[in-house]
Every structure is written in C-alpha cells, then in structure tokens.
Amino acid sequence: MNVSAHHHIPRRTAAIAALVLAGLLATAAPAATAATTATEAAPAAAAAAPDIPIANVKAHLTQFQSIAGANGGNRAHGRPGYKASIDYVKAKLDAAGFTTTVQQFTTSGATGYNLIADWPGGDANQVLMAGAHLDSVSSGAGINDNGSGSAAVLETALAVSRAQLKPAKHLRFAWWGAEELGLVGSKYYVNNLPSTERSKVSGYLNFDMIGSPNPGYFVYDDDPVIEKTFKDYFAGLGVATEIETEGDGRSDHASFKNVGIPVGGLFTGASRTKSSAQAQKWGGTAGQAFDRCYHSSCDNTSNINDTALDRNSDAVAHAVWTLSAGTTEPPTGDTYENTADVAIPDNGAAVTSTVTVSGRSGNAPATLKVGVDIVHTWRGDLVVDLVAPDGTAYRLKNSSGNDSADNVQTTYTVNASSEAANGAWKLRVQDVAAQDTGYVNAFRLTF
C-alpha cells in the first residue's frame, strides 16, 4: 500500500502474466527492444480494487484548502467556498466520464447543493452508493471534516473511470451539502427520491472524517455485509477495528438508514479521547482527542494522518469494487502488446511505442481497443495519439492544465475501419509542459 507520495508502477495485465508463466515469451526481444505478442484474450476474472494513490487524495485536500483560503477561510453552506468545492469536484467527474447532477435545496436562508455522479452501466435496479459531506463548518476549511471523506470518494470514483470498471451493480457517488446543519442535503436527496428509486439502492457507504490526526479505525455496525467487507479488509492489513459509536446517527448515512436502505461506513474519530488501550492498539497519543481540531480553524491540511487517510481511501475502493461485484471488461479477439518502457522527455519531443500487426486480412475494426498504460507524475501534460501504419493520427487524449492526477491507464475505442489492419501501429506521446516526468509502461491493440 502506498503511504508516500511515490507513484507505483501498475501490475502487468493478467493476460501477459499468464503468457510469461507459460513460457510463450521465451523468444521475446531483449528488454531494450519492443516485446510484441499476439494472443487470444484471457478469460474475465474478478477485478481487485486498485491502490488509491495517497498523493492524489492529498492533492484534492490541497485544492479544498486553497478554495477555503480564497473564500473567507471556510467551505460552509451558503458561503462561496462551498459552491467552489462543488464546482471543483464536478469538473473532475465530468472529465472522467460521469453523468453529474447538481441538486439544489434551500436551508437557513441560503441555497445548498448536492452533487450526484452516476457511472454509466450496471444494473439500474441495484444501485450501490458511496458518499461524503462536502461542507465545512464556518470556523475553518474542514480538511479532515470532511475534506478527507470527500477526497477519498472522489479519487475512488476517478479510479473507477481509469479502470473503466464494468460493475454488475450501478455505481452512484454523492457529495452532500449542509451536513453540518443537520444532514440537510442528504435528507433532501432521500426525501425526494421516489419510493421505487429508493428500493433500488442496495447500499449506501458513508465516509465522514477518515484522516484524523490521532486516528482510530472505526467501522459502522449497521448492515452486516457492508460491515464485514470493511472488517475483512482491515484484518487483511493486520489493523484492528472497533465499532463506530461516536458519530452514530450524526452523519449522512442516517438519512438512508431511516428509510430502510442498508448502510455502512468508516470513521477515524472526532472529539472523543483516545484511550490507553486504543493507543496501544493503533499508536498515537492516549488522553488526546482523535481530532483536536474538530470543528476548529486548525482543521487544515496539516490536520491529517497520512497512514489513516491512505488505508481508509484504499478501503473505500475495496468496498466499491467488492460490493458492486465489478470486473473490468475483458477484451475480445487478438491482442498485440508492447511492454518495453519508453521514457517520455519532460517538455520535449514526442516518443512512440510500436506494435507490428501481421497476418490479418482486411481493415482494422470500427471498435479497435487501444490499451494505454503510462506512468507519469502529471498526466495533464500529456498529448496521446494512435498513429496508424499509413501515418493517420487518432487523438486519444489532449493536454489539460487542470488535470493534475498521475498516470494514464485506460482503454480507448477508435474507429479504425478505414485503416489496413496490418502494419506498424504507434502510440505517440508528447509531454508539452515542464516539471513532470514519466514513461510508457505498455501499449496494446485488441482486434
């Protein structure tokens, strides 16, 4: 698990790993040259949740802090910092392919906003939701309460997009307004959800304060399946958990629980004091609050325990992947892959990775799958094209000064039906801005 800002190198695909084990790459070219193979796609397997990069989650927290700083020091309901927070999260989700809806309500004489993001696909009669409240109190930026939960849910949603997850259940993510005024936003959402729609929600996962500086590891004891999912995850890390009692009924899961929707969630503690037994179990300081800056001006980016935030963010993703029974869509047909690393010069010339296709008849398909695996510290710097054998370029990704996440790990679909299938296909990548580096880890075509 990544508990530093370093970027991990993603695992090779299961298909290629299987080939290596079978010895089918015994005649592959040396590492310095392209390793290109054509194989039948491996059968689908249950997808494990990805590691959620702590650096990405903390980058969202930095944005929330900046938004607060530019808007009177907070992100509270009715204040400009809250609407700016909604806009930030929405922009990220829109760019990642979610269908977003901003729901307005009025409370305490001001307009409030909920943000709902639906991932396309999945069984619309079985909806798994994950959510967090996005508002702070008026006294501070609210980075642990509840930038932490909001950032983890956001990064998990973006990981769903990067994986192009095809879950059995429909996935819906939510960021609630005016929680600090009495769960107002989530109550409004649930109360305005028709009973037929309520019955389709198979579970709601709540994440409110998951990076407390003197943390505990608390799991809601509501729905037994959701509870076991979280407990089993932490048991796998060797981290003991306790039942969450401090916030029971005091966060947005209560709005769902009160209408009979199964709920669960995580919590790292607020104003209660950590006991000696808990300090022995989890580390930290006995006799001190789990979060000394709870609802205070010092709830800023220094008020976060990175280990707790990292573990809990990974647990969010684990629960979403597990409870939605998702698998990534397996490619069909023949796959041609180059796994040789190609360095991408910082703010330099374009580089290419090549796969040579031969022995096919006719043209490429109208749904050519282009698998891209680029490790990079700021993917917004990158322009990515697929170049056909005749030199025709198909733009896969433009650069964006607003996309500060790392890595490009996704599959694009290109209508290449006007191109001859056989020949040298190139993935062309150019870094068009300074200060960030990376390399092409793998490039594959699936016909």
C-alpha positions in Angstrom: 0.0 0.0 0.0 1.3 3.4 -1.0 1.8 5.5 2.1 4.1 8.0 0.5 3.9 10.4 -2.5 5.8 8.0 -4.7 3.9 6.7 -7.7 3.6 3.0 -8.0 4.1 1.1 -11.2 0.8 -0.8 -12.2 0.8 -4.5 -12.5 1.1 -6.1 -15.9 -2.1 -7.4 -17.3 -3.2 -10.9 -16.3 -3.0 -12.0 -19.9 0.6 -11.1 -20.2 1.5 -12.6 -16.8 -0.1 -15.8 -17.9 1.9 -15.8 -21.1 5.1 -15.3 -19.3 4.3 -18.2 -16.9 3.5 -20.4 -19.8 6.9 -19.7 -21.4 5.3 -18.3 -24.5 7.6 -15.3 -24.5 10.7 -17.3 -24.4 11.7 -15.8 -27.7 10.8 -12.2 -26.9 13.2 -9.5 -27.9 15.6 -8.2 -25.2 14.3 -5.5 -22.8 15.8 -2.7 -24.9 13.6 -3.6 -27.8 9.9 -4.0 -28.3 8.2 -7.1 -26.9 5.2 -7.6 -29.2 2.8 -10.5 -28.9 -0.5 -11.6 -30.4 -2.6 -13.8 -28.1 -6.2 -14.7 -27.5 -7.7 -12.6 -24.7 -7.6 -14.2 -21.2 -10.9 -15.1 -19.7 -12.5 -12.5 -17.4 -11.6 -12.6 -13.8 -12.9 -10.7 -10.8 -11.2 -7.4 -10.6 -9.3 -6.4 -7.5 -9.6 -2.8 -6.4 -6.6 -0.7 -7.3 -4.4 1.0 -4.7 -5.7 4.6 -4.3 -2.6 6.9 -4.5 -2.4 8.9 -1.3 -0.8 11.7 -3.3 -3.9 12.1 -5.4 -6.2 12.2 -2.4 -4.0 14.8 -0.7 -3.9 16.9 -3.9 -7.7 17.2 -3.6 -7.3 18.3 0.0 -4.8 20.9 -1.1 -7.4 22.2 -3.5 -10.1 22.3 -0.8 -7.6 24.3 1.4 -6.9 26.7 -1.4 -10.6 27.1 -2.1 -11.3 27.9 1.6 -8.3 30.4 1.7 -9.7 32.2 -1.3 -13.2 32.4 0.1 -13.1 33.7 3.7 -11.4 30.7 5.2 -14.2 28.1 5.0 -16.3 25.9 2.7 -19.6 26.2 4.7 -23.1 26.0 3.5 -24.2 29.3 1.9 -20.6 30.5 1.5 -18.8 30.8 -1.8 -16.2 28.3 -0.7 -18.8 25.5 -0.7 -20.0 26.2 -4.2 -16.4 26.4 -5.4 -15.8 23.0 -3.8 -18.8 21.5 -5.7 -17.5 23.0 -8.9 -14.1 21.5 -8.4 -15.4 18.0 -7.8 -17.9 18.2 -10.6 -15.2 19.2 -13.1 -13.1 16.2 -12.2 -16.0 13.8 -12.6 -17.3 15.4 -15.8 -13.8 15.0 -17.4 -13.8 11.3 -16.2 -17.0 10.4 -18.0 -19.5 10.5 -15.2 -23.1 11.8 -15.6 -23.3 14.5 -12.9 -26.3 16.3 -11.4 -26.3 19.3 -9.1 -29.4 19.2 -6.8 -30.4 22.5 -5.2 -32.2 23.0 -1.9 -32.7 25.9 0.5 -31.9 25.9 4.2 -31.0 28.6 6.7 -31.9 31.3 4.1 -29.3 30.1 1.5 -29.1 27.8 -1.5 -27.5 24.4 -0.8 -26.1 21.9 -3.3 -25.8 18.2 -3.5 -23.6 16.7 -6.3 -24.6 13.3 -7.7 -22.4 11.4 -10.1 -23.5 8.2 -11.9 -21.1 5.9 -13.6 -22.6 4.5 -16.9 -23.8 0.9 -16.9 -24.6 -1.7 -14.3 -28.0 -2.9 -13.2 -30.2 0.1 -12.7 -32.3 -1.9 -10.3 -29.3 -2.5 -8.0 -27.6 0.8 -7.1 -24.5 1.0 -4.8 -23.9 4.5 -3.5 -20.8 6.0 -1.8 -20.9 9.5 -0.4 -19.5 12.1 1.9 -20.5 15.6 3.0 -18.5 18.3 1.3 -19.4 21.3 3.5 -17.2 22.5 6.4 -18.3 24.4 9.5 -17.8 28.2 9.2 -14.8 28.3 11.6 -12.4 26.6 9.2 -11.5 24.8 6.0 -12.8 21.4 7.1 -10.0 19.4 5.7 -10.5 16.3 7.9 -14.2 17.1 8.4 -14.9 16.4 5.7 -12.4 17.0 3.0 -10.9 13.6 3.9 -14.0 11.6 3.1 -14.9 13.8 0.1 -11.4 13.4 -1.4 -11.3 9.7 -0.9 -14.7 9.2 -2.5 -13.7 11.5 -5.4 -10.4 9.6 -6.1 -12.2 6.3 -5.9 -14.7 7.5 -8.5 -11.8 8.6 -10.7 -10.2 5.2 -10.2 -13.4 3.6 -11.5 -13.0 5.7 -14.6 -9.3 4.9 -15.0 -10.2 1.1 -14.8 -13.2 1.6 -17.0 -15.0 -0.7 -14.4 -18.0 -2.6 -15.6 -19.7 -3.4 -12.3 -22.7 -5.7 -12.0 -24.5 -3.0 -10.0 -24.9 0.6 -11.0 -22.5 2.9 -9.2 -23.5 6.3 -7.9 -21.3 8.7 -5.9 -22.5 11.7 -3.9 -21.3 14.8 -2.1 -23.7 16.3 0.3 -24.4 19.9 1.3 -25.4 21.3 4.7 -24.5 18.2 6.7 -23.2 20.4 9.4 -26.6 22.0 9.8 -28.3 18.6 10.5 -27.8 16.3 7.5 -29.9 18.7 5.4 -28.6 17.8 1.9 -28.7 14.0 2.3 -32.2 14.2 3.9 -33.4 16.3 0.9 -32.0 13.8 -1.6 -33.6 10.8 0.1 -36.9 12.5 0.7 -37.1 13.5 -3.0 -36.2 10.0 -4.2 -39.4 8.2 -5.2 -40.1 5.0 -3.3 -39.5 3.0 -6.4 -36.0 4.5 -6.7 -35.2 4.1 -3.0 -35.9 0.4 -3.3 -33.2 0.1 -6.0 -30.5 1.4 -3.7 -28.8 -1.8 -2.4 -26.5 0.0 -0.1 -25.1 3.4 0.9 -21.5 3.8 2.1 -20.6 6.9 4.2 -17.2 8.4 4.7 -17.1 11.3 7.2 -13.7 12.0 8.8 -11.2 9.3 7.7 -7.9 11.1 8.2 -8.0 12.1 11.9 -4.5 13.1 13.1 -4.7 10.8 16.2 -6.7 8.2 14.4 -8.8 5.2 15.4 -10.2 2.7 13.0 -13.9 2.5 13.4 -16.4 0.6 11.3 -20.2 1.2 11.2 -22.1 -1.8 12.6 -25.2 -1.3 10.5 -25.6 -3.7 7.5 -23.7 -6.9 8.3 -22.5 -7.5 4.7 -21.0 -4.0 4.4 -19.6 -4.2 7.9 -17.8 -7.5 7.1 -16.5 -6.1 3.9 -14.6 -3.3 5.8 -13.6 -5.5 8.7 -12.2 -8.2 6.4 -10.2 -5.5 4.5 -8.6 -4.1 7.7 -8.0 -7.6 9.1 -6.0 -8.3 5.9 -3.8 -5.3 6.8 -3.4 -6.5 10.4 -5.2 -3.5 11.6 -7.7 -4.0 14.4 -11.1 -2.2 14.2 -13.8 -1.1 16.6 -17.4 -0.5 16.2 -18.2 3.2 15.5 -20.3 4.8 18.1 -19.2 8.5 18.4 -20.9 9.5 15.1 -23.7 7.0 15.1 -26.7 8.8 13.6 -24.8 12.1 13.2 -23.8 11.8 9.6 -25.4 11.3 6.3 -25.9 7.5 6.5 -28.7 8.2 8.9 -30.8 9.8 6.2 -30.6 6.5 4.3 -30.8 4.2 7.3 -34.0 5.9 8.4 -35.8 4.8 5.2 -34.6 1.3 5.3 -31.6 1.4 3.0 -28.6 -0.7 4.1 -25.7 1.5 5.2 -22.1 1.2 6.4 -19.0 3.3 6.6 -15.7 4.3 8.1 -14.6 6.9 10.7 -11.3 7.8 12.4 -12.7 9.7 15.4 -13.6 13.3 16.3 -13.7 15.0 19.7 -13.7 11.9 21.9 -10.5 11.0 23.7 -8.3 8.0 22.6 -7.9 5.5 25.5 -4.7 3.9 26.6 -5.9 0.6 25.1 -6.7 2.3 21.8 -3.3 4.0 21.7 -1.6 0.6 22.4 -3.7 -0.9 19.5 -3.3 1.9 17.0 -0.5 4.1 18.1 -1.0 7.8 18.6 -1.5 9.6 21.9 -3.7 8.4 24.7 -5.7 11.0 26.6 -5.9 13.2 23.5 -8.8 13.7 21.1 -8.8 11.7 17.9 -9.1 15.1 16.2 -8.1 18.0 18.4 -9.0 20.4 15.6 -12.6 19.1 15.2 -14.8 22.0 14.0 -11.9 24.4 14.6 -9.8 26.8 12.4 -6.9 24.4 12.7 -8.7 21.7 10.7 -6.3 22.4 7.7 -4.0 20.3 5.5 -1.7 19.7 8.5 -4.5 18.1 10.4 -4.3 14.8 8.5 -2.7 11.5 9.4 -1.4 10.1 6.1 -1.4 6.5 7.1 -5.1 6.6 8.2 -6.1 8.5 5.1 -4.2 6.0 2.8 -5.7 2.9 4.5 -9.2 4.3 4.5 -9.0 5.5 0.9 -8.0 2.1 -0.2 -10.8 0.6 1.9 -13.3 2.8 0.1 -12.2 1.5 -3.2 -12.1 -2.1 -1.9 -15.7 -1.8 -0.8 -16.9 -0.2 -4.0 -15.2 -2.9 -6.1 -16.4 -5.7 -3.9 -19.9 -4.7 -3.2 -20.6 -3.7 -6.8 -19.3 -7.1 -8.0 -17.4 -5.3 -10.7 -15.0 -6.7 -13.2 -13.1 -4.8 -15.9 -14.5 -5.6 -19.4 -12.2 -8.2 -20.9 -11.0 -7.5 -24.5 -12.2 -9.9 -27.1 -10.2 -11.0 -30.1 -6.4 -10.9 -30.6 -4.2 -8.6 -28.6 -0.9 -7.2 -29.7 1.2 -5.6 -26.9 4.5 -3.8 -26.5 5.7 -3.9 -22.8 9.0 -2.2 -23.4 9.4 1.0 -21.3 9.7 4.2 -23.4 10.9 7.3 -21.5 8.9 10.5 -22.1 11.1 13.6 -22.1 9.9 16.4 -19.9 8.5 19.2 -22.1 10.3 17.5 -25.0 9.8 15.8 -28.3 7.2 13.1 -28.9 8.1 9.5 -28.4 6.5 6.4 -29.8 5.9 2.8 -28.8 5.2 0.4 -31.7 3.3 -2.8 -32.2 3.5 -4.6 -35.5 0.4 -6.3 -36.7 0.7 -9.0 -39.4 -1.2 -12.0 -40.8 -4.6 -10.3 -40.6 -7.0 -9.7 -43.6 -8.8 -6.6 -44.4 -9.1 -3.4 -42.3 -9.0 -2.7 -38.6 -12.3 -2.8 -36.8 -14.6 0.1 -36.1 -14.1 -0.7 -32.4 -10.3 -1.0 -32.2 -9.4 -1.2 -28.5 -6.3 0.9 -27.6 -4.9 0.0 -24.2 -2.7 2.7 -22.8 -0.6 2.3 -19.6 1.5 5.4 -19.0 3.2 6.1 -15.7 3.5 9.9 -15.2 3.5 12.4 -12.4 1.1 14.9 -14.0 -1.0 13.4 -16.8 -2.4 16.8 -17.8 0.9 17.5 -19.5 0.4 14.6 -22.0 -0.9 14.6 -25.5 -1.5 11.0 -26.7 -2.2 9.8 -30.3 -2.7 6.5 -32.0 -0.8 6.6 -35.3 -2.0 4.1 -38.0 0.5 2.4 -40.4 -0.2 5.0 -43.1 0.5 7.9 -40.7 -3.0 8.9 -39.9 -3.2 10.1 -36.3 -6.2 9.5 -34.0 -6.2 11.8 -31.0 -6.8 9.8 -27.8 -6.0 12.5 -25.2 -5.4 16.2 -25.2 -3.3 18.1 -22.6 -5.1 19.9 -19.8 -3.7 22.3 -17.3 -6.5 21.3 -14.9 -5.8 17.5 -14.8 -3.2 17.1 -12.0 -3.7 13.4 -11.4 -1.0 10.9 -12.2 -0.9 8.1 -14.8 -2.9 7.4 -17.9 -4.2 3.8 -17.5 -7.3 3.3 -19.6 -8.6 1.7 -22.8 -9.8 3.9 -25.7 -12.0 2.8 -28.6 -11.1 4.0 -32.1 -13.0 3.7 -35.3 -10.1 2.5 -37.4 -12.2 0.8 -40.1 -10.6 2.8 -42.9 -7.1 1.6 -42.0 -5.5 -1.6 -43.1 -5.1 -3.9 -40.2 -1.5 -5.0 -40.9 1.5 -2.8 -40.3 3.3 -0.8 -37.7 0.9 1.0 -35.3 2.4 3.6 -32.9 1.3 5.1 -29.7 2.7 8.7 -29.8 3.1 10.6 -26.6 4.4 14.1 -26.0 4.9 15.9 -22.7 4.0 19.6 -23.5 4.8 21.2 -20.2 7.7 21.3 -17.8 8.5 19.7 -14.4 6.9 16.3 -14.6 8.2 13.0 -16.0 7.1 9.5 -16.8 7.3 6.7 -19.3 5.1 4.5 -21.5 4.7 1.2 -19.5 2.7 -0.7 -22.0 0.7 -0.2 -25.2 -1.7 -2.8 -26.6 -4.2 -3.2 -29.5 -7.1 -5.6 -29.4 -8.7 -6.5 -32.7 
